[in-house]
Amino acid sequence: MCNVYYLQDSRQYVGNDVLWWADGGGYTTDLSKAEVFSEKDAVFNNRFRNTDIPWPVEYIDQKTRPAVDFQYLDRSKALANG
């Protein structure tokens, strides 16, 4: 994919994670849920609000790492079957 971008909301971070514009609205730290923008749309949004930073998808996809979101962990459910 060339000339496509994720859009970072640089006003806030969640821990060490970047906050991305989410597909369908809102924001996410889960890159698989981030909206992908054309270069034209990414630049437009950045000009409208300079804290929204376009990042090339190809570059960011090389920087990802697996992570576990603690808000989805429930120890009692994890141990119930085991």
Residue pairs with C-beta under 8 A, 6 or more apart in sequence:
1 36
1 57
1 58
2 58
3 38
3 39
4 36
4 37
4 38
4 39
4 56
4 57
5 36
5 37
5 38
5 39
5 42
5 54
5 55
5 56
5 57
6 20
6 21
6 31
6 34
6 35
6 36
6 37
6 54
6 55
6 57
6 60
7 20
7 21
7 34
7 35
7 37
7 42
7 45
7 46
7 52
7 53
7 54
7 55
8 18
8 19
8 20
8 21
8 52
8 53
8 54
8 55
9 19
9 20
9 21
9 27
9 51
9 52
10 19
10 51
10 52
10 53
11 19
11 51
12 19
13 19
14 29
17 29
17 67
18 29
19 27
19 28
19 29
20 27
20 28
20 29
20 31
20 33
20 34
20 35
21 27
21 28
21 34
21 35
21 37
21 45
21 52
22 28
22 33
22 34
22 35
23 33
23 34
23 35
23 36
24 35
28 34
29 69
30 69
31 60
31 61
31 64
36 57
37 45
37 54
39 54
42 54
43 54
45 52
45 54
46 52
46 53
46 54
